[in-house]
Amino acid sequence: MPDYRERLWPTPWIYLSSLLLVPASILVLAPVSLPAGIATGVLLYLAVAGTLTLTAPVIEVRDGRFRAGRAEIPLDVTGEAVPAEGEAARAERGTRLDARAFLVIRGWIADVVRVPVADAADPAPYWLVSTRHPRELAAAINRSRRPHTGSGPA
């Protein structure tokens, strides 16, 4: 069982705004064929909605590893994870962003977690990952990266 798991689903407004593909297709294709415009619009909407849904990345902390989308890293080569919300998250995605950072960010999710990479062989200085629960994700990463000792105090 994972210590933390989240799928970065698109927000409902993304799906609603994608519905504008239907009337746009009708307007473009109506002079040629109204049924073709309707069919094209519906197919475009289904393709966009399906792609957004199927490609939503999973963020997971499990078995001493951190996975963001298709990439994963052992937690023993990471530093202390730091959650960023609001203006701090905006700065992390903007003015504070290092071009070498590994990113799994989604525009419809405002908050992020920054996970430093302590492996000198890794070209990315840190991972920056979108999350709807930055404190919980950072806590799960930080708990999982601590060395586990025996069953209790000596």
C-alpha positions in Angstrom: 0.0 0.0 0.0 1.4 3.4 -0.9 2.3 6.0 1.7 0.8 8.6 -0.7 -1.0 8.4 -4.0 -2.7 11.1 -6.1 -3.8 11.3 -9.8 -3.6 14.8 -11.2 -7.0 14.7 -12.9 -8.0 17.8 -14.9 -10.5 20.1 -13.1 -14.1 20.1 -14.3 -13.7 23.5 -16.0 -11.1 22.0 -18.4 -13.7 19.5 -19.6 -16.4 22.2 -19.8 -14.2 24.6 -21.7 -13.3 21.8 -24.1 -16.9 21.6 -25.0 -16.4 24.8 -27.1 -14.8 22.5 -29.7 -18.3 21.4 -30.7 -19.8 24.8 -31.7 -16.4 25.8 -33.2 -16.5 22.7 -35.4 -20.1 23.4 -36.4 -19.3 27.0 -37.3 -16.3 25.9 -39.5 -18.0 22.9 -41.2 -21.7 24.1 -41.4 -21.2 25.7 -44.8 -20.1 22.3 -46.1 -22.2 19.9 -43.9 -24.0 20.5 -40.6 -24.0 16.8 -39.6 -20.2 16.7 -40.4 -19.7 19.7 -38.2 -21.6 18.2 -35.3 -19.9 14.8 -35.7 -16.4 16.4 -35.9 -17.0 18.5 -32.9 -18.2 15.6 -30.8 -15.2 13.5 -31.9 -12.8 16.3 -31.2 -14.3 16.8 -27.7 -14.1 13.0 -26.9 -10.5 12.9 -28.2 -9.4 15.9 -26.0 -11.3 14.7 -22.9 -10.1 11.1 -23.3 -6.5 12.3 -23.8 -6.6 14.5 -20.7 -8.1 11.7 -18.6 -5.8 8.9 -19.8 -2.6 11.0 -19.6 -3.2 12.3 -16.0 0.0 11.5 -14.2 0.1 9.6 -10.9 2.1 11.0 -7.9 3.1 8.2 -5.5 5.3 7.5 -2.6 5.8 3.8 -2.0 8.5 1.4 -0.9 11.2 4.1 -0.5 10.6 5.5 -4.0 8.9 8.6 -5.3 7.1 8.4 -8.6 5.8 11.4 -10.6 4.2 10.3 -13.9 6.6 7.8 -15.6 9.7 8.9 -13.7 10.7 7.6 -10.3 13.6 8.2 -7.9 14.8 6.4 -4.8 14.1 8.6 -1.7 17.5 7.9 -0.3 19.0 10.3 -3.0 16.6 13.1 -2.2 16.6 16.0 0.3 13.9 17.4 2.5 10.7 17.9 0.4 9.2 21.4 0.8 5.5 22.2 0.1 4.7 25.5 -1.7 1.2 27.0 -1.8 -0.3 30.2 -3.2 2.4 32.9 -4.0 5.2 30.6 -3.0 4.0 28.0 -5.5 3.7 30.6 -8.2 7.3 31.7 -7.5 8.5 28.1 -7.7 6.8 27.6 -11.1 8.1 31.0 -12.3 10.9 33.3 -11.0 12.6 30.7 -8.8 12.4 27.9 -11.4 15.7 26.3 -12.4 15.7 25.3 -16.1 17.4 22.0 -15.2 14.6 21.0 -12.8 12.5 17.9 -13.5 8.9 19.0 -13.8 5.6 17.3 -13.5 3.3 20.3 -13.2 -0.2 20.9 -14.4 -1.6 24.4 -15.0 -4.9 23.5 -13.3 -3.3 22.6 -10.0 -1.8 25.6 -8.2 0.3 24.1 -5.4 3.6 22.2 -5.8 6.2 20.3 -3.8 9.9 20.8 -4.4 12.1 17.7 -3.8 15.8 18.3 -3.9 18.0 15.7 -5.6 21.2 14.9 -3.7 22.7 12.6 -6.4 25.6 14.3 -8.1 25.2 12.2 -11.2 21.6 13.5 -11.7 21.5 16.6 -13.9 18.2 17.8 -12.3 18.9 19.8 -9.1 15.3 19.1 -7.9 11.9 17.8 -8.8 8.9 20.2 -8.9 5.6 18.4 -8.8 2.0 19.6 -8.8 -0.2 18.4 -6.1 -3.6 19.2 -4.6 -2.2 18.2 -1.1 1.3 19.7 -0.8 1.7 19.3 2.9 0.6 15.7 2.9 2.8 14.8 -0.1 5.9 16.5 1.5 5.2 14.8 4.8 4.9 11.4 3.1 8.2 11.9 1.2 10.0 13.1 4.3 8.7 10.2 6.4 9.7 7.7 3.8 13.2 9.0 3.3 14.1 8.7 6.9 16.2 5.6 7.7 14.0 2.9 9.3 15.5 1.4 12.3 14.5 -1.6 14.5 11.1 -2.1 16.1 11.6 0.3 19.0 14.0 2.2 21.3 17.1 0.3 22.5 
